[in-house]
Amino acid sequence: MNILLTGGAGYIGSHTALSLIEKGNSVSIIDNLTTGDKKLIPNKAKYYKCDIADQKLIQKIISDNNFNLVIHFAGLTRVDESIRYPDKYDYNNFEKSKIFFESCINNKIKNIIFSSTASVYGDNNSSYIKETENLKPMNPYAKSKLKIEEYLIQKAKEKKISYIILRYFNVAGADIKNRSGLISKNSSNLVKVLCEVATNKRDKITINGNDYKTKDGTAIRDFIHVSDIADMHYVVAKFMLKETFSDVYNCGYGSGYSVKEVIKEMEKILTKKLKVDIGPRRENDIPISIANADKFKKKFNWKPKFNNLNYILTTALDWEKKLK
Ligand SMILES: NC(=O)c1ccc[n+]([C@@H]2O[C@H](COP(=O)([O-])OP(=O)(O)OC[C@H]3O[C@@H](n4cnc5c(N)ncnc54)[C@H](O)[C@@H]3O)[C@@H](O)[C@H]2O)c1
């Protein structure tokens, strides 16, 4: 396969690029490095420093290559920032993606895989969320993602593209060979923060709310290893080139851990206690977010390789030590 991948200097994009290249595919990356880092880009990928809305350059990149499909990871991803700057998220994630997809369509790329998020479901009161669940995005980040989903669905109705929308749950962990991982500064990502506490870059972890109606009062999330997410893209890409179809899939393991359980597992790995305190709930945070992950497994006959919290935390920690 010859793949155009946006956001390949970022966390999930770089892991996916590594995985595709390892399996013998060609990958060209476009990224403007707003949040990404050049050192995450695999050596064997072609790299273009380019904004997704730079139609002229993108047209040239597409006409210089012969891409079978595009995987669109590029975007801003911080919920807290999106609440403060909703227009920035609408512009970068929605408006610019639309311009980018128009460049793809005008230059005859028809197969699109798009990174969406479980946060499009919002608070559904449902423990194992199916793809058919109502969509109630609760922040500007999630809203911007849902608007792109709707745009892609419309373009497929017009027979201009085929899309696969992948709604990721909580992506965590790092490449086992330590070639990539999460770099994000001032992250609010639980696993990232824990790794920073474990490597003395922060002095404590704050639990955002311990009064949820869950088994230990802390929020529960479906953590999926980033290398499994990368593999899901490979599987989907291969399939899309054989069969013309469009659909939406959850990407999770279908099981969840509470914040306290994740902290406990990290303490087990470190064989020491970490400094933990309790803070207020975050705005619009939901108590439980777990995927019903059956649809993807069934359609693609896929099994995860890294469904293990200890493995997720160990790989993330190894990466954090390397960053030090
Ligand atoms: N990390 C998660 O848990 C998670 C969960 C659900 C969905 N997602 C989605 O997955 C995708 C990748 O997320 P990530 O965690 O790797 O984020 P990331 O910030 O590490 O990567 C995003 C990349 O996109 C690039 N980018 C942003 N805007 C751009 C633009 N206008 N033009 C060109 N490049 C641009 C950034 O420089 C960065 O390299 C995002 O679309 C995100 O919404 C992530």
The ligand as a MOL file (V3000), in Angstrom:
LIG
                    3D

  0  0  0     0  0            999 V3000
M  V30 BEGIN CTAB
M  V30 COUNTS 44 48 0 0 0
M  V30 BEGIN ATOM
M  V30 1 N -4.7550 10.0680 22.0620 0
M  V30 2 C -5.9850 9.6110 22.2570 0
M  V30 3 O -6.2840 8.9570 23.2850 0
M  V30 4 C -7.0520 9.8470 21.2190 0
M  V30 5 C -8.3590 9.4100 21.5010 0
M  V30 6 C -9.3370 9.6090 20.5460 0
M  V30 7 C -9.0310 10.2060 19.3400 0
M  V30 8 N -7.7660 10.6400 19.0960 0 CHG=1
M  V30 9 C -7.5030 11.2750 17.7860 0
M  V30 10 O -6.3630 10.6860 17.1940 0
M  V30 11 C -5.6410 11.6460 16.4130 0
M  V30 12 C -4.1970 11.6190 16.8090 0
M  V30 13 O -4.0860 11.9560 18.1940 0
M  V30 14 P -2.7030 11.9660 18.9630 0
M  V30 15 O -2.9790 11.5950 20.3620 0
M  V30 16 O -1.6910 11.2150 18.1890 0 CHG=-1
M  V30 17 O -2.3830 13.5430 18.9330 0
M  V30 18 P -0.9970 14.2970 18.6490 0
M  V30 19 O -1.2030 15.7120 19.0840 0
M  V30 20 O 0.1400 13.5500 19.2250 0
M  V30 21 O -0.8990 14.2480 17.0560 0
M  V30 22 C -1.6110 15.0950 16.2080 0
M  V30 23 C -0.6630 15.5500 15.1010 0
M  V30 24 O -1.3830 16.3490 14.1760 0
M  V30 25 C -0.5520 17.4590 13.7990 0
M  V30 26 N -1.4450 18.5450 13.3510 0
M  V30 27 C -2.4090 19.1740 14.0730 0
M  V30 28 N -3.0430 20.0840 13.3080 0
M  V30 29 C -2.4600 20.0380 12.0740 0
M  V30 30 C -2.6850 20.7130 10.8510 0
M  V30 31 N -3.5980 21.6870 10.7540 0
M  V30 32 N -1.9200 20.3980 9.7730 0
M  V30 33 C -0.9690 19.4320 9.8570 0
M  V30 34 N -0.7170 18.7470 11.0050 0
M  V30 35 C -1.4500 19.0520 12.1020 0
M  V30 36 C 0.2410 17.7870 15.0590 0
M  V30 37 O 1.4290 18.5170 14.7960 0
M  V30 38 C 0.5060 16.3780 15.6160 0
M  V30 39 O 1.7250 15.8580 15.1160 0
M  V30 40 C -6.3280 12.9920 16.6480 0
M  V30 41 O -7.1380 13.2940 15.5540 0
M  V30 42 C -7.1640 12.7490 17.8970 0
M  V30 43 O -8.3170 13.5450 17.9160 0
M  V30 44 C -6.7690 10.4810 20.0100 0
M  V30 END ATOM
M  V30 BEGIN BOND
M  V30 1 1 1 2
M  V30 2 2 2 3
M  V30 3 1 2 4
M  V30 4 1 4 5
M  V30 5 2 4 44
M  V30 6 2 5 6
M  V30 7 1 6 7
M  V30 8 2 7 8
M  V30 9 1 8 9
M  V30 10 1 8 44
M  V30 11 1 9 10
M  V30 12 1 9 42
M  V30 13 1 10 11
M  V30 14 1 11 12
M  V30 15 1 11 40
M  V30 16 1 12 13
M  V30 17 1 13 14
M  V30 18 2 14 15
M  V30 19 1 14 16
M  V30 20 1 14 17
M  V30 21 1 17 18
M  V30 22 2 18 19
M  V30 23 1 18 20
M  V30 24 1 18 21
M  V30 25 1 21 22
M  V30 26 1 22 23
M  V30 27 1 23 24
M  V30 28 1 23 38
M  V30 29 1 24 25
M  V30 30 1 25 26
M  V30 31 1 25 36
M  V30 32 1 26 27
M  V30 33 1 26 35
M  V30 34 2 27 28
M  V30 35 1 28 29
M  V30 36 1 29 30
M  V30 37 2 29 35
M  V30 38 1 30 31
M  V30 39 2 30 32
M  V30 40 1 32 33
M  V30 41 2 33 34
M  V30 42 1 34 35
M  V30 43 1 36 37
M  V30 44 1 36 38
M  V30 45 1 38 39
M  V30 46 1 40 41
M  V30 47 1 40 42
M  V30 48 1 42 43
M  V30 END BOND
M  V30 END CTAB
M  END
